[in-house]
Structure formats: C-alpha cells, structure tokens
Amino acid sequence: MTETSPAHRPGPARPALRLVSFPSVELGRQLALLREENRQLRRALDSRSDIDQALGMIMALAPCGRRPAWRALVDISQHTNTKVRTVARLLVEAGEQRVPAPYRRALHRALSRARSG
C-alpha cells in the first residue's frame, strides 16, 4: 500500500469562502461627483427663475430685447463683482423697494449701454 502525501490527504471540509462586496473607492468617488453635479443643477434651476424675471425687468425698463438685457445683467455682475444669479435675485427681490446703491448705479449704466447697443 502506498501512502499518500500530506498535501493529497483528504481533510476536514472547509467552509466555502464568502465574498462580501464593499463599495469600491471608485464607486464612492463617482457617487460624490454625481451628488455635487445634482446640487449644482438644482442651484441652476432655482436661479434660472430669478434670472428670467430680472431679464424681463431690464427689458421693460430699457426697453430692449433679451440679448441686450442679458448683456446688461452680466455687465452689472462684472461691475459689482457679484454672481449673475445673485444680481438677478437682488433685482427681483427689490421689486418695489429700492435697489442698493452700487447695484442701482451699475443698473443705470448697464441700461444706458443696453439702450444704445
């Protein structure tokens, strides 16, 4: 009778290894990027309404078309070092109230340029 080597001897049955899946670092990074993109898109949608209303106000005040009104809004933004969405919100919120002085001056200059351009 031949003796089998220790490597070939049948031994006690081992339980099967269970692989547990954990989210990979890459999936976590992609999820974070998607959440950030979602946040930015929501902000864009929220500010779009203010921008459209502000454009309408400028078009009525100038009077001018949409393109010159957009240029005026951007002009105000640049001259006051304020984001376009913030300028738009200020203009809309001001409604019947008085627009703060730096924005009012920038608005008057922008409207003058919009009328001539």
BAKERO-421204 format. One record per residue (C-alpha): chain; z, y, x; residue number from 1; residue in one letter. Coordinates in steps of 0.5 Angstrom, whole numbers, plus 500, padded with zeros to 3 digits. Each point is the difference from the previous one (the first is absolute). Layout:
N
+-------+-----+-----+-----+-----+------+
! kette !  zz !  yy !  xx !  nr ! rest !
+-------+-----+-----+-----+-----+------+
!     A !   Z !   Y !   X ! NUM !    a !
...
+-------+-----+-----+-----+-----+------+
***
This chain:
117
+-------+-----+-----+-----+-----+------+
! kette !  zz !  yy !  xx !  nr ! rest !
+-------+-----+-----+-----+-----+------+
!     A ! 500 ! 500 ! 500 !   1 !    m !
!     A ! 498 ! 507 ! 503 !   2 !    t !
!     A ! 505 ! 505 ! 499 !   3 !    e !
!     A ! 497 ! 507 ! 497 !   4 !    t !
!     A ! 501 ! 506 ! 504 !   5 !    s !
!     A ! 506 ! 505 ! 497 !   6 !    p !
!     A ! 494 ! 505 ! 498 !   7 !    a !
!     A ! 497 ! 495 ! 496 !   8 !    h !
!     A ! 506 ! 497 ! 496 !   9 !    r !
!     A ! 501 ! 502 ! 493 !  10 !    p !
!     A ! 506 ! 504 ! 499 !  11 !    g !
!     A ! 503 ! 503 ! 494 !  12 !    p !
!     A ! 496 ! 504 ! 496 !  13 !    a !
!     A ! 500 ! 508 ! 501 !  14 !    r !
!     A ! 500 ! 504 ! 494 !  15 !    p !
!     A ! 493 ! 504 ! 500 !  16 !    a !
!     A ! 500 ! 507 ! 502 !  17 !    l !
!     A ! 500 ! 505 ! 495 !  18 !    r !
!     A ! 496 ! 506 ! 502 !  19 !    l !
!     A ! 503 ! 507 ! 497 !  20 !    v !
!     A ! 495 ! 505 ! 499 !  21 !    s !
!     A ! 502 ! 507 ! 502 !  22 !    f !
!     A ! 496 ! 506 ! 499 !  23 !    p !
!     A ! 497 ! 502 ! 507 !  24 !    s !
!     A ! 501 ! 506 ! 503 !  25 !    v !
!     A ! 492 ! 502 ! 499 !  26 !    e !
!     A ! 501 ! 499 ! 492 !  27 !    l !
!     A ! 506 ! 505 ! 501 !  28 !    g !
!     A ! 496 ! 505 ! 503 !  29 !    r !
!     A ! 495 ! 499 ! 495 !  30 !    q !
!     A ! 505 ! 501 ! 494 !  31 !    l !
!     A ! 503 ! 506 ! 504 !  32 !    a !
!     A ! 493 ! 503 ! 500 !  33 !    l !
!     A ! 498 ! 499 ! 493 !  34 !    l !
!     A ! 506 ! 503 ! 498 !  35 !    r !
!     A ! 499 ! 506 ! 504 !  36 !    e !
!     A ! 493 ! 500 ! 497 !  37 !    e !
!     A ! 503 ! 499 ! 493 !  38 !    n !
!     A ! 505 ! 506 ! 501 !  39 !    r !
!     A ! 494 ! 505 ! 503 !  40 !    q !
!     A ! 495 ! 498 ! 494 !  41 !    l !
!     A ! 506 ! 501 ! 495 !  42 !    r !
!     A ! 501 ! 507 ! 503 !  43 !    r !
!     A ! 493 ! 502 ! 500 !  44 !    a !
!     A ! 499 ! 498 ! 493 !  45 !    l !
!     A ! 506 ! 504 ! 498 !  46 !    d !
!     A ! 498 ! 506 ! 504 !  47 !    s !
!     A ! 493 ! 500 ! 497 !  48 !    r !
!     A ! 502 ! 502 ! 493 !  49 !    s !
!     A ! 503 ! 507 ! 504 !  50 !    d !
!     A ! 494 ! 501 ! 504 !  51 !    i !
!     A ! 495 ! 499 ! 494 !  52 !    d !
!     A ! 505 ! 505 ! 496 !  53 !    q !
!     A ! 500 ! 505 ! 506 !  54 !    a !
!     A ! 493 ! 500 ! 501 !  55 !    l !
!     A ! 499 ! 501 ! 492 !  56 !    g !
!     A ! 505 ! 506 ! 501 !  57 !    m !
!     A ! 496 ! 503 ! 506 !  58 !    i !
!     A ! 493 ! 499 ! 496 !  59 !    m !
!     A ! 503 ! 504 ! 495 !  60 !    a !
!     A ! 503 ! 506 ! 504 !  61 !    l !
!     A ! 494 ! 500 ! 505 !  62 !    a !
!     A ! 495 ! 499 ! 496 !  63 !    p !
!     A ! 497 ! 495 ! 504 !  64 !    c !
!     A ! 497 ! 493 ! 500 !  65 !    g !
!     A ! 504 ! 493 ! 502 !  66 !    r !
!     A ! 498 ! 500 ! 507 !  67 !    r !
!     A ! 502 ! 508 ! 502 !  68 !    p !
!     A ! 506 ! 498 ! 496 !  69 !    a !
!     A ! 502 ! 494 ! 505 !  70 !    w !
!     A ! 498 ! 505 ! 506 !  71 !    r !
!     A ! 505 ! 505 ! 497 !  72 !    a !
!     A ! 505 ! 494 ! 500 !  73 !    l !
!     A ! 499 ! 498 ! 507 !  74 !    v !
!     A ! 500 ! 507 ! 502 !  75 !    d !
!     A ! 507 ! 501 ! 497 !  76 !    i !
!     A ! 502 ! 494 ! 503 !  77 !    s !
!     A ! 498 ! 502 ! 507 !  78 !    q !
!     A ! 502 ! 507 ! 500 !  79 !    h !
!     A ! 507 ! 498 ! 498 !  80 !    t !
!     A ! 501 ! 493 ! 504 !  81 !    n !
!     A ! 501 ! 496 ! 493 !  82 !    t !
!     A ! 497 ! 494 ! 498 !  83 !    k !
!     A ! 495 ! 501 ! 495 !  84 !    v !
!     A ! 504 ! 496 ! 495 !  85 !    r !
!     A ! 506 ! 504 ! 501 !  86 !    t !
!     A ! 496 ! 506 ! 499 !  87 !    v !
!     A ! 497 ! 497 ! 493 !  88 !    a !
!     A ! 507 ! 498 ! 498 !  89 !    r !
!     A ! 502 ! 507 ! 501 !  90 !    l !
!     A ! 495 ! 504 ! 496 !  91 !    l !
!     A ! 500 ! 495 ! 494 !  92 !    v !
!     A ! 508 ! 501 ! 500 !  93 !    e !
!     A ! 500 ! 507 ! 501 !  94 !    a !
!     A ! 496 ! 501 ! 493 !  95 !    g !
!     A ! 502 ! 506 ! 497 !  96 !    e !
!     A ! 505 ! 501 ! 506 !  97 !    q !
!     A ! 499 ! 504 ! 506 !  98 !    r !
!     A ! 497 ! 496 ! 506 !  99 !    v !
!     A ! 504 ! 501 ! 506 ! 100 !    p !
!     A ! 497 ! 506 ! 505 ! 101 !    a !
!     A ! 497 ! 496 ! 505 ! 102 !    p !
!     A ! 496 ! 496 ! 495 ! 103 !    y !
!     A ! 498 ! 506 ! 496 ! 104 !    r !
!     A ! 497 ! 504 ! 506 ! 105 !    r !
!     A ! 497 ! 493 ! 502 ! 106 !    a !
!     A ! 497 ! 499 ! 493 ! 107 !    l !
!     A ! 498 ! 507 ! 499 ! 108 !    h !
!     A ! 496 ! 500 ! 507 ! 109 !    r !
!     A ! 497 ! 493 ! 498 ! 110 !    a !
!     A ! 498 ! 502 ! 493 ! 111 !    l !
!     A ! 496 ! 506 ! 503 ! 112 !    s !
!     A ! 497 ! 496 ! 505 ! 113 !    r !
!     A ! 498 ! 495 ! 494 ! 114 !    a !
!     A ! 497 ! 506 ! 496 ! 115 !    r !
!     A ! 496 ! 502 ! 506 ! 116 !    s !
!     A ! 498 ! 493 ! 502 ! 117 !    g !
+-------+-----+-----+-----+-----+------+
***
